[in-house]
Amino acid sequence: MAETRYEITYIIKPDIEEEAKKTLIDRYDKILTDNGAKIIDSKDWEKKRLAYEIANYKEGIYHIVNATTDDDTALGEFDRLSKIDDNVLRHMIIKRED
């Protein structure tokens, strides 16, 4: 079965400490790899102003992960855990067609 490429974007609270942010990113990268995904790259985009306030925050740190997988177990686990993590304001998983 061919692997599908995905782009995962999540917004981290802007007031998180640098070490805590690194730990959070490492945790979510590990969740993906432990569940069968292969990470192509995982990088911070930038701190940006949000279009609307989320949980009293007007800006957030955008982080982008490009990954491939042939099973959506990793995506489901990422989705589940990021929904209950207070440090992740929003996330989005899209299937890449390229």
SULKAZI-V304794 format. One record per helix or strand of 3 or more residues. SS is the DSSP state (A for helix, B for strand). FROM is the first residue (numbers start at 1). TO is the last residue. Records with the same first field share a line. If there is no record, write none. Layout:
BEGIN
SS=FROM-TO  FROM-TO
END
This chain:
BEGIN
B=4-13  38-54  57-69  88-96
A=18-34  73-83
END
